Amino acid sequence: MAKIGVLVSGRGSNLQAIIDSCESGYIPNSKVVVVISNRENAYALERAKKHNIPGIFLNPKEYKNLEDYSQKLICIMEQYNVELICLAGFLLKLSENFIHRFKGKILNIHPALLPKFGGKNMYGHYVHEAVIKSGEKESGCTVHFVDEIYDHGEIIMQKKVPVFKTDTPETLAERILQQEHKIYPQAIKKVIEDLRLF
């Protein structure tokens, strides 16, 4: 049984896609065993609760620095024997220590076709605004391994969507999000099979 830990900051629609894919058997022999958020009011914690998954609010303000915060994250992941970590709209940078501890076992989803429109401060509507402003004809989403640099790790899977002249950041975001919900479970399934975590 592959044990998955998910880090979230917001409403958690990608978390829901992951949970559903595990429960339906699409991602075989896998289970989300813990969900951690850096925001107390993140709806993602409610989603976890509805599926009887431990949902933990870990307040960054209670730790003196990123290193201490990340160390606590490591402790929780080890407590739940997590084998694969999925970032689903997690807006905090992870420490190098955390990344080294789980090297090759941390995935992230980004709402653009990396390496384009990635990097610091490139998240959410900022990404879609930049894509539209640049006149790109297509955008999409990318699942990649996490390394020490924002949105830089090895790409696992991408899905393209067209950008229409009438698009707003909101309409483009919605079209991409629909694909995120498909591609993230596909990528997780592939990585679990490649790493033989089942």
C-alpha positions as CSV (number, residue, x, y, z in Angstrom):
1,M,0.0,0.0,0.0
2,A,1.6,3.3,-1.1
3,K,1.1,5.9,1.6
4,I,0.6,9.5,0.2
5,G,0.9,12.7,2.2
6,V,-0.5,15.9,0.7
7,L,0.5,19.5,1.4
8,V,-2.1,22.1,0.7
9,S,-2.9,25.8,1.2
10,G,-6.3,26.3,-0.3
11,R,-9.6,24.7,-1.3
12,G,-7.9,21.4,-2.3
13,S,-9.6,20.4,-5.5
14,N,-6.5,18.6,-6.6
15,L,-6.4,16.9,-3.2
16,Q,-10.0,15.7,-3.9
17,A,-9.0,14.3,-7.3
18,I,-6.1,12.4,-5.6
19,I,-8.4,11.0,-2.8
20,D,-11.1,10.0,-5.3
21,S,-8.5,8.3,-7.6
22,C,-7.1,6.3,-4.6
23,E,-10.5,5.3,-3.3
24,S,-11.8,4.3,-6.7
25,G,-8.7,2.1,-7.4
26,Y,-7.6,4.2,-10.3
27,I,-4.3,4.7,-8.4
28,P,-4.2,1.0,-7.1
29,N,-3.1,0.0,-3.6
30,S,-2.6,3.6,-2.5
31,K,-4.1,5.8,0.2
32,V,-3.8,9.4,1.3
33,V,-2.8,9.0,4.9
34,V,-2.3,12.6,6.0
35,V,-3.2,16.1,4.8
36,I,-1.2,19.1,6.1
37,S,-2.0,22.8,5.5
38,N,-0.2,26.0,6.4
39,R,-3.6,27.7,6.6
40,E,-6.1,27.0,9.3
41,N,-9.2,27.8,7.1
42,A,-8.1,25.9,4.1
43,Y,-11.1,24.0,2.8
44,A,-8.8,21.1,1.9
45,L,-8.8,20.2,5.6
46,E,-12.6,19.8,5.4
47,R,-12.2,17.5,2.4
48,A,-9.7,15.3,4.4
49,K,-12.1,15.2,7.4
50,K,-15.0,14.0,5.1
51,H,-12.8,11.0,4.1
52,N,-11.6,10.3,7.6
53,I,-8.1,11.3,6.7
54,P,-6.1,13.1,9.4
55,G,-6.0,16.8,8.5
56,I,-3.4,18.9,10.3
57,F,-3.0,22.7,10.4
58,L,0.6,23.5,10.9
59,N,1.0,27.2,11.6
60,P,4.3,28.6,10.2
61,K,4.1,31.5,12.7
62,E,4.7,29.1,15.5
63,Y,8.2,28.2,14.2
64,K,11.1,30.6,14.2
65,N,12.2,29.8,10.6
66,L,11.5,27.7,7.6
67,E,14.0,25.0,8.7
68,D,12.2,24.4,12.0
69,Y,8.9,24.3,10.2
70,S,10.1,21.9,7.6
71,Q,11.6,19.7,10.3
72,K,8.2,19.4,11.9
73,L,6.8,18.5,8.5
74,I,9.4,15.7,8.2
75,C,8.4,14.4,11.6
76,I,4.7,14.2,10.7
77,M,5.5,12.5,7.3
78,E,7.6,9.9,9.1
79,Q,5.0,9.4,11.8
80,Y,2.5,8.4,9.1
81,N,5.1,6.4,7.1
82,V,4.5,8.6,4.0
83,E,6.2,7.3,0.9
84,L,5.1,9.9,-1.6
85,I,4.4,13.6,-1.0
86,C,2.1,15.6,-3.3
87,L,2.0,19.4,-3.2
88,A,-1.5,20.5,-4.2
89,G,-1.5,24.3,-4.2
90,F,1.0,24.5,-1.3
91,L,2.3,28.0,-1.2
92,L,5.3,27.7,1.2
93,K,8.8,26.9,0.0
94,L,10.2,23.6,1.4
95,S,13.6,23.6,3.0
96,E,16.5,21.9,1.3
97,N,16.6,19.5,4.2
98,F,13.0,18.4,3.5
99,I,13.7,18.0,-0.2
100,H,16.8,15.9,0.4
101,R,15.0,13.7,2.9
102,F,12.3,12.8,0.4
103,K,14.4,13.2,-2.8
104,G,12.6,11.9,-5.9
105,K,9.4,11.4,-3.9
106,I,7.9,14.9,-3.9
107,L,5.5,15.9,-6.7
108,N,4.1,19.3,-7.6
109,I,1.5,20.4,-10.1
110,H,1.9,23.8,-11.8
111,P,-0.8,25.5,-13.9
112,A,1.4,26.2,-16.9
113,L,3.7,24.4,-19.4
114,L,7.0,24.5,-17.6
115,P,9.7,25.7,-18.0
116,K,7.5,28.6,-19.2
117,F,5.8,30.7,-16.6
118,G,7.4,29.1,-13.5
119,G,9.4,30.4,-10.6
120,K,9.0,32.5,-7.6
121,N,5.6,34.4,-7.3
122,M,4.3,32.4,-10.3
123,Y,1.2,30.8,-8.9
124,G,-2.5,30.9,-9.3
125,H,-3.9,33.8,-11.2
126,Y,-0.5,35.4,-11.6
127,V,0.4,32.5,-14.0
128,H,-2.7,32.9,-16.1
129,E,-2.4,36.7,-16.3
130,A,1.2,36.3,-17.5
131,V,0.2,33.7,-20.1
132,I,-2.6,35.9,-21.6
133,K,-0.5,39.0,-21.5
134,S,2.3,37.3,-23.4
135,G,-0.1,36.3,-26.3
136,E,0.6,32.6,-25.9
137,K,-1.6,30.3,-28.1
138,E,-1.6,27.5,-25.6
139,S,-1.0,26.8,-21.9
140,G,-1.7,23.8,-19.7
141,C,-0.4,22.1,-16.6
142,T,2.7,20.3,-15.5
143,V,3.4,17.6,-12.9
144,H,7.1,17.5,-11.9
145,F,9.4,16.3,-9.2
146,V,10.3,19.0,-6.7
147,D,13.9,20.1,-6.3
148,E,15.6,23.1,-4.5
149,I,14.5,25.6,-7.2
150,Y,10.9,26.7,-7.7
151,D,9.1,24.8,-10.5
152,H,12.4,23.4,-11.8
153,G,12.5,19.6,-11.1
154,E,12.2,16.9,-13.7
155,I,8.9,17.0,-15.6
156,I,6.8,13.8,-15.3
157,M,3.7,14.8,-17.4
158,Q,2.1,17.8,-19.2
159,K,-1.2,18.5,-20.7
160,K,-1.9,21.3,-23.1
161,V,-5.0,23.5,-23.5
162,P,-5.7,26.2,-26.0
163,V,-5.6,29.9,-25.0
164,F,-8.5,31.8,-26.6
165,K,-8.5,35.5,-27.4
166,T,-11.6,35.9,-25.3
167,D,-10.0,34.3,-22.2
168,T,-9.7,35.9,-18.9
169,P,-7.4,34.5,-16.2
170,E,-10.5,33.0,-14.6
171,T,-11.7,31.2,-17.7
172,L,-8.2,29.9,-18.5
173,A,-7.7,28.8,-14.9
174,E,-11.0,26.8,-15.0
175,R,-10.0,25.0,-18.3
176,I,-6.6,24.1,-17.0
177,L,-7.9,23.0,-13.6
178,Q,-10.1,20.4,-15.3
179,Q,-7.0,18.9,-16.8
180,E,-5.1,19.1,-13.6
181,H,-7.6,16.9,-12.0
182,K,-6.9,14.3,-14.7
183,I,-3.2,14.6,-15.1
184,Y,-2.2,14.6,-11.4
185,P,-3.7,11.2,-10.6
186,Q,-2.1,9.9,-13.9
187,A,1.3,11.1,-12.8
188,I,1.0,9.8,-9.3
189,K,0.0,6.4,-10.6
190,K,3.1,6.4,-12.9
191,V,5.5,7.4,-10.2
192,I,4.1,4.8,-7.7
193,E,4.5,2.1,-10.4
194,D,8.0,3.4,-11.3
195,L,9.2,3.5,-7.7
196,R,7.3,0.2,-6.9
197,L,5.7,1.7,-3.8
198,F,2.8,-0.7,-4.0
